[in-house]
């Protein structure tokens, strides 16, 4: 169980970092969010088409979250729009990272995992 929690912790952490880099970086977010909208079947906004239109019913939620990140004039505000539209996803992601991180550092009895051999000894006085 320890190895599974550690693997999930690392996968969630790497996934969060990649998500924030892809959609929170000012110029990169414009291209990645436009690609997500394209995958969802939505047409991206432009000068001749000021609104994002989705061809079928499933694109509404996708266009609400990724739409503001795909506009060229909001590209410098990508970190703000990432937090504004994805705060619930980011918060849930952080809770899962904390949960699996805590489970990965504790062994079956709820105590912290044993220190590895060759580590510096604990020289703190006992109280």
Secondary structure, 3 states (H helix, E strand, C coil): CHHHHHHHHHHHHHHHHHHHHHHHCHHHHHHHHHHHHHHCCEECCCCCCCCCEECCCCHHHHHHHHHHHHCHHHHHHHHHHHHHHHHHHHHHHHHHHHHHHHHHHECCCCCECCCCCCCCCCCCCCC
